Amino acid sequence: MNQMSQQLKHISKLMSLVLRHKPEEIGLHLDENGWASVQELVEKINAKGIKVDFETINAVVATNDKKRFAFNWDKTMIRASQGHSIEVELNLPETIPPNILYHGTTDRFVESILANGLQKQNRQHVHLSATIETATTVGSRHGKPVILTIDARAMQEAGFTFYLSENKVWLADKVPAKFIKQ
């Protein structure tokens, strides 16, 4: 990995931290919908001794393989697309899911998930994938991946709500065990 892509990765991790979990880490203000001023983000990161400008932030947004960040229409505001552990209202419309969704995890969590379902833990939503490939990538982050199949159609018919984030991650408040198959 060259120095430029290393720097972008480092800045991306910092942006994930402050836009999803701890804006106070750099004194950044997020509104109730998770938006922050791009200018303020640049100023606060620079104040921490990390040199960035709008072009750097734009490059992080454009090159992030998971599309973790989104700009508003005129690129003056930025937010994380999903994955927040802080309370923000993303104002995502309720969306009808495909019949089947997937969740990638590892061996050590399977027994608990099959018994208790998927819980959002410290995040605002449970994250689900539309493809086995994406779920495999997610599950691989913590060991050998195990892919769980979610009967999203039955969940929706039972009254559960689904949302689709800007970066195409399916979100639900929880997934009860009866809708999960290994």
MINUZA-976785 format. One record per residue: x, y, z of N, C-alpha, C in turn. Coordinates in nm, 2 decimals. Layout:
REM residues N
- X / Y / Z / X / Y / Z / X / Y / Z
...
REM end
This chain:
REM residues 182
- 0.09 / -0.12 / 0.00 / 0.00 / 0.00 / 0.00 / 0.09 / 0.12 / 0.00
- 0.07 / 0.21 / -0.09 / 0.15 / 0.33 / -0.10 / 0.12 / 0.43 / 0.01
- 0.20 / 0.53 / 0.03 / 0.19 / 0.63 / 0.14 / 0.05 / 0.70 / 0.13
- 0.01 / 0.74 / 0.01 / -0.11 / 0.81 / -0.01 / -0.23 / 0.73 / 0.03
- -0.24 / 0.60 / -0.01 / -0.35 / 0.52 / 0.03 / -0.35 / 0.48 / 0.18
- -0.23 / 0.48 / 0.24 / -0.21 / 0.46 / 0.38 / -0.27 / 0.58 / 0.46
- -0.24 / 0.70 / 0.41 / -0.29 / 0.82 / 0.47 / -0.44 / 0.83 / 0.46
- -0.50 / 0.79 / 0.34 / -0.65 / 0.79 / 0.32 / -0.71 / 0.69 / 0.41
- -0.65 / 0.58 / 0.43 / -0.71 / 0.47 / 0.52 / -0.71 / 0.53 / 0.67
- -0.60 / 0.59 / 0.71 / -0.59 / 0.65 / 0.84 / -0.70 / 0.75 / 0.86
- -0.72 / 0.84 / 0.77 / -0.82 / 0.95 / 0.78 / -0.96 / 0.89 / 0.77
- -0.98 / 0.78 / 0.69 / -1.11 / 0.71 / 0.69 / -1.14 / 0.65 / 0.82
- -1.04 / 0.59 / 0.89 / -1.07 / 0.54 / 1.02 / -1.11 / 0.65 / 1.13
- -1.04 / 0.76 / 1.12 / -1.07 / 0.87 / 1.21 / -1.21 / 0.92 / 1.18
- -1.24 / 0.94 / 1.05 / -1.37 / 0.98 / 1.01 / -1.48 / 0.89 / 1.06
- -1.46 / 0.75 / 1.05 / -1.55 / 0.66 / 1.10 / -1.57 / 0.68 / 1.25
- -1.46 / 0.69 / 1.32 / -1.47 / 0.71 / 1.47 / -1.56 / 0.84 / 1.50
- -1.53 / 0.95 / 1.44 / -1.59 / 1.07 / 1.48 / -1.73 / 1.09 / 1.42
- -1.76 / 1.03 / 1.30 / -1.89 / 1.04 / 1.24 / -1.99 / 0.93 / 1.28
- -1.94 / 0.82 / 1.34 / -2.02 / 0.71 / 1.38 / -2.03 / 0.69 / 1.53
- -1.92 / 0.73 / 1.60 / -1.92 / 0.69 / 1.74 / -1.88 / 0.80 / 1.84
- -1.78 / 0.88 / 1.82 / -1.73 / 0.97 / 1.91 / -1.69 / 1.11 / 1.85
- -1.79 / 1.19 / 1.81 / -1.76 / 1.32 / 1.76 / -1.68 / 1.40 / 1.86
- -1.70 / 1.38 / 1.99 / -1.63 / 1.46 / 2.09 / -1.48 / 1.44 / 2.09
- -1.43 / 1.33 / 2.02 / -1.29 / 1.30 / 2.01 / -1.21 / 1.41 / 1.95
- -1.28 / 1.49 / 1.86 / -1.21 / 1.60 / 1.80 / -1.30 / 1.73 / 1.82
- -1.40 / 1.72 / 1.90 / -1.49 / 1.84 / 1.92 / -1.58 / 1.87 / 1.81
- -1.62 / 1.77 / 1.73 / -1.70 / 1.79 / 1.61 / -1.85 / 1.79 / 1.65
- -1.93 / 1.88 / 1.59 / -2.07 / 1.88 / 1.61 / -2.14 / 1.81 / 1.50
- -2.23 / 1.71 / 1.55 / -2.32 / 1.64 / 1.45 / -2.46 / 1.69 / 1.48
- -2.54 / 1.71 / 1.38 / -2.68 / 1.74 / 1.41 / -2.76 / 1.61 / 1.44
- -2.89 / 1.63 / 1.46 / -2.97 / 1.51 / 1.50 / -2.98 / 1.40 / 1.39
- -2.94 / 1.44 / 1.27 / -2.94 / 1.34 / 1.16 / -2.80 / 1.29 / 1.13
- -2.70 / 1.32 / 1.21 / -2.57 / 1.27 / 1.19 / -2.48 / 1.36 / 1.10
- -2.53 / 1.47 / 1.05 / -2.46 / 1.55 / 0.96 / -2.36 / 1.64 / 1.03
- -2.24 / 1.66 / 0.97 / -2.14 / 1.75 / 1.02 / -2.10 / 1.84 / 0.91
- -2.06 / 1.96 / 0.94 / -2.00 / 2.05 / 0.84 / -1.87 / 2.00 / 0.79
- -1.85 / 1.99 / 0.66 / -1.73 / 1.94 / 0.60 / -1.61 / 2.04 / 0.64
- -1.64 / 2.17 / 0.64 / -1.54 / 2.27 / 0.68 / -1.50 / 2.25 / 0.82
- -1.59 / 2.22 / 0.91 / -1.56 / 2.20 / 1.05 / -1.48 / 2.07 / 1.07
- -1.52 / 1.97 / 1.00 / -1.45 / 1.84 / 1.00 / -1.30 / 1.86 / 0.96
- -1.28 / 1.93 / 0.85 / -1.14 / 1.96 / 0.81 / -1.07 / 2.04 / 0.91
- -1.13 / 2.14 / 0.97 / -1.06 / 2.23 / 1.07 / -1.03 / 2.15 / 1.19
- -1.12 / 2.06 / 1.24 / -1.10 / 1.98 / 1.36 / -0.99 / 1.88 / 1.34
- -0.99 / 1.81 / 1.23 / -0.89 / 1.71 / 1.20 / -0.75 / 1.78 / 1.19
- -0.74 / 1.90 / 1.12 / -0.62 / 1.97 / 1.11 / -0.57 / 2.01 / 1.25
- -0.66 / 2.05 / 1.34 / -0.63 / 2.10 / 1.48 / -0.57 / 1.98 / 1.56
- -0.59 / 1.86 / 1.51 / -0.53 / 1.74 / 1.58 / -0.40 / 1.70 / 1.52
- -0.35 / 1.79 / 1.43 / -0.22 / 1.77 / 1.37 / -0.21 / 1.68 / 1.25
- -0.33 / 1.64 / 1.19 / -0.34 / 1.56 / 1.07 / -0.38 / 1.65 / 0.96
- -0.30 / 1.66 / 0.86 / -0.32 / 1.76 / 0.75 / -0.42 / 1.70 / 0.65
- -0.54 / 1.77 / 0.64 / -0.64 / 1.73 / 0.54 / -0.70 / 1.86 / 0.48
- -0.76 / 1.85 / 0.37 / -0.83 / 1.95 / 0.30 / -0.96 / 1.89 / 0.24
- -1.04 / 1.97 / 0.18 / -1.16 / 1.92 / 0.12 / -1.13 / 1.81 / 0.02
- -1.03 / 1.82 / -0.06 / -0.99 / 1.72 / -0.16 / -0.96 / 1.59 / -0.10
- -0.90 / 1.59 / 0.02 / -0.86 / 1.47 / 0.09 / -0.99 / 1.40 / 0.14
- -1.08 / 1.48 / 0.20 / -1.21 / 1.42 / 0.25 / -1.29 / 1.36 / 0.13
- -1.29 / 1.44 / 0.02 / -1.36 / 1.39 / -0.10 / -1.30 / 1.26 / -0.15
- -1.17 / 1.25 / -0.15 / -1.10 / 1.13 / -0.19 / -1.14 / 1.01 / -0.10
- -1.15 / 1.03 / 0.03 / -1.19 / 0.93 / 0.13 / -1.33 / 0.88 / 0.10
- -1.42 / 0.97 / 0.08 / -1.56 / 0.94 / 0.04 / -1.57 / 0.86 / -0.09
- -1.49 / 0.91 / -0.19 / -1.50 / 0.85 / -0.32 / -1.44 / 0.71 / -0.33
- -1.33 / 0.69 / -0.25 / -1.26 / 0.56 / -0.26 / -1.29 / 0.46 / -0.15
- -1.38 / 0.50 / -0.05 / -1.41 / 0.40 / 0.05 / -1.49 / 0.28 / -0.01
- -1.43 / 0.16 / 0.00 / -1.50 / 0.05 / -0.07 / -1.63 / 0.01 / -0.01
- -1.66 / 0.05 / 0.12 / -1.79 / 0.02 / 0.18 / -1.88 / 0.14 / 0.17
- -1.84 / 0.25 / 0.11 / -1.92 / 0.37 / 0.09 / -1.98 / 0.41 / 0.23
- -1.89 / 0.42 / 0.32 / -1.93 / 0.45 / 0.46 / -1.98 / 0.59 / 0.48
- -1.94 / 0.68 / 0.39 / -1.97 / 0.82 / 0.41 / -2.05 / 0.88 / 0.29
- -2.13 / 0.98 / 0.33 / -2.21 / 1.04 / 0.22 / -2.21 / 1.20 / 0.24
- -2.20 / 1.27 / 0.13 / -2.21 / 1.41 / 0.13 / -2.36 / 1.45 / 0.10
- -2.40 / 1.57 / 0.15 / -2.53 / 1.62 / 0.10 / -2.51 / 1.67 / -0.04
- -2.61 / 1.73 / -0.10 / -2.62 / 1.76 / -0.24 / -2.51 / 1.86 / -0.28
- -2.47 / 1.95 / -0.20 / -2.36 / 2.05 / -0.24 / -2.23 / 2.02 / -0.17
- -2.22 / 1.91 / -0.11 / -2.09 / 1.87 / -0.04 / -2.04 / 1.96 / 0.07
- -2.13 / 2.03 / 0.13 / -2.10 / 2.11 / 0.25 / -2.11 / 2.04 / 0.38
- -2.19 / 1.93 / 0.37 / -2.22 / 1.85 / 0.49 / -2.18 / 1.70 / 0.46
- -2.14 / 1.63 / 0.57 / -2.10 / 1.49 / 0.55 / -2.16 / 1.41 / 0.67
- -2.18 / 1.28 / 0.65 / -2.22 / 1.19 / 0.76 / -2.18 / 1.05 / 0.72
- -2.18 / 0.97 / 0.83 / -2.17 / 0.82 / 0.81 / -2.30 / 0.77 / 0.76
- -2.29 / 0.67 / 0.66 / -2.41 / 0.62 / 0.60 / -2.49 / 0.53 / 0.70
- -2.42 / 0.46 / 0.79 / -2.48 / 0.37 / 0.89 / -2.38 / 0.33 / 0.99
- -2.41 / 0.25 / 1.09 / -2.31 / 0.19 / 1.18 / -2.29 / 0.28 / 1.30
- -2.38 / 0.37 / 1.33 / -2.37 / 0.46 / 1.44 / -2.39 / 0.39 / 1.57
- -2.31 / 0.42 / 1.67 / -2.34 / 0.38 / 1.81 / -2.39 / 0.50 / 1.89
- -2.39 / 0.62 / 1.83 / -2.45 / 0.73 / 1.89 / -2.59 / 0.75 / 1.83
- -2.68 / 0.82 / 1.90 / -2.82 / 0.83 / 1.86 / -2.82 / 0.94 / 1.75
- -2.86 / 0.89 / 1.63 / -2.88 / 0.99 / 1.52 / -3.00 / 0.94 / 1.44
- -3.08 / 1.03 / 1.38 / -3.19 / 0.99 / 1.30 / -3.16 / 1.00 / 1.16
- -3.14 / 0.89 / 1.09 / -3.09 / 0.89 / 0.95 / -3.21 / 0.93 / 0.85
- -3.33 / 0.92 / 0.90 / -3.45 / 0.95 / 0.82 / -3.45 / 0.87 / 0.69
- -3.42 / 0.74 / 0.71 / -3.43 / 0.65 / 0.60 / -3.57 / 0.60 / 0.58
- -3.62 / 0.59 / 0.46 / -3.76 / 0.54 / 0.44 / -3.77 / 0.39 / 0.47
- -3.88 / 0.35 / 0.52 / -3.91 / 0.21 / 0.54 / -3.91 / 0.15 / 0.40
- -3.84 / 0.04 / 0.38 / -3.82 / -0.02 / 0.25 / -3.85 / -0.17 / 0.26
- -3.92 / -0.22 / 0.15 / -3.95 / -0.36 / 0.14 / -3.82 / -0.44 / 0.10
- -3.79 / -0.53 / 0.19 / -3.66 / -0.60 / 0.16 / -3.68 / -0.71 / 0.06
- -3.57 / -0.77 / 0.00 / -3.58 / -0.89 / -0.08 / -3.63 / -1.00 / 0.01
- -3.67 / -1.11 / -0.05 / -3.72 / -1.23 / 0.03 / -3.62 / -1.28 / 0.13
- -3.49 / -1.28 / 0.09 / -3.38 / -1.33 / 0.17 / -3.27 / -1.23 / 0.19
- -3.23 / -1.21 / 0.31 / -3.11 / -1.13 / 0.34 / -3.01 / -1.22 / 0.41
- -2.89 / -1.17 / 0.42 / -2.78 / -1.25 / 0.48 / -2.71 / -1.17 / 0.59
- -2.65 / -1.25 / 0.68 / -2.57 / -1.19 / 0.79 / -2.44 / -1.27 / 0.80
- -2.33 / -1.20 / 0.79 / -2.20 / -1.27 / 0.81 / -2.15 / -1.26 / 0.95
- -2.11 / -1.37 / 1.01 / -2.05 / -1.37 / 1.14 / -1.94 / -1.48 / 1.15
- -1.90 / -1.51 / 1.27 / -1.80 / -1.62 / 1.28 / -1.86 / -1.73 / 1.37
- -1.79 / -1.84 / 1.37 / -1.83 / -1.96 / 1.45 / -1.87 / -1.93 / 1.59
- -1.78 / -1.85 / 1.66 / -1.80 / -1.83 / 1.80 / -1.93 / -1.76 / 1.84
- -2.00 / -1.69 / 1.74 / -2.13 / -1.62 / 1.77 / -2.25 / -1.70 / 1.72
- -2.23 / -1.80 / 1.64 / -2.35 / -1.87 / 1.58 / -2.45 / -1.93 / 1.68
- -2.40 / -2.00 / 1.78 / -2.49 / -2.06 / 1.87 / -2.57 / -1.96 / 1.95
- -2.51 / -1.85 / 1.99 / -2.59 / -1.75 / 2.06 / -2.69 / -1.68 / 1.96
- -2.65 / -1.66 / 1.84 / -2.74 / -1.59 / 1.74 / -2.86 / -1.68 / 1.71
- -2.83 / -1.81 / 1.69 / -2.94 / -1.91 / 1.66 / -3.04 / -1.92 / 1.78
- -2.99 / -1.90 / 1.90 / -3.07 / -1.91 / 2.02 / -3.14 / -1.78 / 2.05
- -3.07 / -1.67 / 2.04 / -3.13 / -1.54 / 2.08 / -3.16 / -1.44 / 1.97
- -3.13 / -1.47 / 1.84 / -3.15 / -1.38 / 1.73 / -3.03 / -1.28 / 1.72
- -3.05 / -1.19 / 1.63 / -2.95 / -1.09 / 1.61 / -2.99 / -0.96 / 1.68
- -2.91 / -0.91 / 1.77 / -2.94 / -0.79 / 1.84 / -2.84 / -0.68 / 1.79
- -2.89 / -0.56 / 1.80 / -2.81 / -0.44 / 1.75 / -2.69 / -0.41 / 1.84
- -2.68 / -0.47 / 1.96 / -2.57 / -0.45 / 2.05 / -2.55 / -0.30 / 2.07
- -2.43 / -0.25 / 2.04 / -2.40 / -0.10 / 2.07 / -2.43 / -0.01 / 1.95
- -2.49 / -0.07 / 1.85 / -2.52 / 0.01 / 1.73 / -2.67 / 0.04 / 1.72
- -2.71 / 0.12 / 1.63 / -2.85 / 0.16 / 1.62 / -2.94 / 0.05 / 1.55
- -2.87 / -0.03 / 1.46 / -2.94 / -0.13 / 1.39 / -2.86 / -0.26 / 1.37
- -2.93 / -0.37 / 1.34 / -2.86 / -0.49 / 1.29 / -2.83 / -0.47 / 1.14
- -2.71 / -0.51 / 1.10 / -2.67 / -0.49 / 0.96 / -2.69 / -0.62 / 0.88
- -2.76 / -0.61 / 0.77 / -2.78 / -0.73 / 0.69 / -2.73 / -0.70 / 0.54
- -2.70 / -0.81 / 0.47 / -2.65 / -0.79 / 0.34 / -2.75 / -0.85 / 0.24
- -2.75 / -0.80 / 0.12 / -2.83 / -0.85 / 0.01 / -2.77 / -0.97 / -0.06
- -2.63 / -0.98 / -0.05 / -2.56 / -1.09 / -0.12 / -2.48 / -1.17 / -0.02
- -2.46 / -1.30 / -0.06 / -2.37 / -1.39 / 0.02 / -2.23 / -1.33 / 0.02
- -2.19 / -1.28 / -0.09 / -2.05 / -1.23 / -0.11 / -2.02 / -1.12 / 0.00
- -2.11 / -1.02 / 0.01 / -2.10 / -0.91 / 0.11 / -2.10 / -0.97 / 0.25
- -2.19 / -1.06 / 0.28 / -2.20 / -1.12 / 0.41 / -2.07 / -1.20 / 0.44
- -2.01 / -1.26 / 0.34 / -1.88 / -1.33 / 0.36 / -1.77 / -1.24 / 0.40
- -1.77 / -1.13 / 0.33 / -1.66 / -1.02 / 0.36 / -1.68 / -0.97 / 0.50
- -1.80 / -0.95 / 0.54 / -1.83 / -0.90 / 0.68 / -1.79 / -1.00 / 0.78
- -1.83 / -1.13 / 0.76 / -1.79 / -1.24 / 0.85 / -1.65 / -1.26 / 0.86
- -1.57 / -1.24 / 0.75 / -1.43 / -1.26 / 0.75 / -1.35 / -1.17 / 0.83
- -1.41 / -1.06 / 0.87 / -1.33 / -0.96 / 0.95 / -1.28 / -1.01 / 1.09
- -1.35 / -1.12 / 1.14 / -1.32 / -1.16 / 1.27 / -1.29 / -1.31 / 1.28
- -1.26 / -1.37 / 1.16 / -1.23 / -1.51 / 1.16 / -1.29 / -1.58 / 1.04
- -1.31 / -1.71 / 1.06 / -1.37 / -1.79 / 0.95 / -1.52 / -1.75 / 0.94
- -1.56 / -1.71 / 0.82 / -1.70 / -1.66 / 0.81 / -1.81 / -1.77 / 0.81
- -1.92 / -1.74 / 0.88 / -2.04 / -1.82 / 0.87 / -2.15 / -1.73 / 0.82
- -2.22 / -1.78 / 0.72 / -2.33 / -1.70 / 0.66 / -2.46 / -1.75 / 0.71
- -2.54 / -1.66 / 0.77 / -2.67 / -1.69 / 0.82 / -2.77 / -1.63 / 0.72
- -2.88 / -1.71 / 0.69 / -2.98 / -1.67 / 0.60 / -3.10 / -1.61 / 0.68
- -3.15 / -1.50 / 0.64 / -3.26 / -1.43 / 0.71 / -3.38 / -1.43 / 0.62
- -3.49 / -1.48 / 0.68 / -3.62 / -1.48 / 0.60 / -3.68 / -1.34 / 0.62
- -3.63 / -1.25 / 0.54 / -3.68 / -1.11 / 0.55 / -3.82 / -1.09 / 0.51
- -3.87 / -1.17 / 0.41 / -4.01 / -1.16 / 0.37 / -4.10 / -1.20 / 0.49
- -4.07 / -1.31 / 0.56 / -4.16 / -1.35 / 0.67 / -4.15 / -1.25 / 0.79
- -4.03 / -1.19 / 0.81 / -4.01 / -1.09 / 0.91 / -4.10 / -0.97 / 0.88
- -4.09 / -0.92 / 0.75 / -4.17 / -0.81 / 0.71 / -4.32 / -0.83 / 0.73
- -4.36 / -0.95 / 0.69 / -4.51 / -0.99 / 0.70 / -4.55 / -1.00 / 0.85
- -4.45 / -1.02 / 0.94 / -4.48 / -1.03 / 1.08 / -4.47 / -0.89 / 1.14
- -4.45 / -0.79 / 1.06 / -4.45 / -0.65 / 1.11 / -4.32 / -0.58 / 1.14
- -4.21 / -0.65 / 1.11 / -4.08 / -0.59 / 1.13 / -4.05 / -0.49 / 1.02
- -3.97 / -0.39 / 1.05 / -3.94 / -0.28 / 0.96 / -3.80 / -0.29 / 0.91
- -3.78 / -0.26 / 0.78 / -3.64 / -0.26 / 0.72 / -3.61 / -0.13 / 0.66
- -3.49 / -0.09 / 0.66 / -3.44 / 0.03 / 0.60 / -3.32 / -0.01 / 0.51
- -3.30 / 0.07 / 0.41 / -3.18 / 0.05 / 0.32 / -3.10 / 0.18 / 0.33
- -2.97 / 0.16 / 0.38 / -2.89 / 0.28 / 0.40 / -2.84 / 0.33 / 0.26
- -2.78 / 0.44 / 0.26 / -2.73 / 0.50 / 0.14 / -2.62 / 0.42 / 0.07
- -2.55 / 0.34 / 0.15 / -2.45 / 0.25 / 0.09 / -2.50 / 0.10 / 0.08
- -2.63 / 0.09 / 0.07 / -2.69 / -0.04 / 0.04 / -2.68 / -0.15 / 0.15
- -2.66 / -0.11 / 0.27 / -2.67 / -0.20 / 0.38 / -2.81 / -0.21 / 0.43
- -2.87 / -0.33 / 0.45 / -3.00 / -0.34 / 0.50 / -3.00 / -0.33 / 0.65
- -3.09 / -0.26 / 0.71 / -3.09 / -0.23 / 0.85 / -3.23 / -0.28 / 0.91
- -3.22 / -0.34 / 1.03 / -3.34 / -0.38 / 1.11 / -3.31 / -0.35 / 1.26
- -3.41 / -0.34 / 1.34 / -3.39 / -0.32 / 1.48 / -3.34 / -0.44 / 1.55
- -3.39 / -0.56 / 1.50 / -3.35 / -0.69 / 1.55 / -3.39 / -0.79 / 1.46
- -3.34 / -0.91 / 1.47 / -3.38 / -1.03 / 1.39 / -3.41 / -1.14 / 1.49
- -3.53 / -1.18 / 1.52 / -3.56 / -1.29 / 1.61 / -3.51 / -1.42 / 1.55
- -3.47 / -1.51 / 1.64 / -3.40 / -1.64 / 1.60 / -3.49 / -1.72 / 1.50
- -3.62 / -1.71 / 1.51 / -3.71 / -1.79 / 1.43 / -3.70 / -1.76 / 1.28
- -3.64 / -1.64 / 1.25 / -3.62 / -1.60 / 1.11 / -3.48 / -1.63 / 1.05
- -3.40 / -1.69 / 1.13 / -3.26 / -1.72 / 1.10 / -3.23 / -1.86 / 1.07
- -3.16 / -1.89 / 0.96 / -3.12 / -2.03 / 0.93 / -2.97 / -2.03 / 0.90
- -2.90 / -2.14 / 0.94 / -2.75 / -2.14 / 0.91 / -2.74 / -2.21 / 0.78
REM end
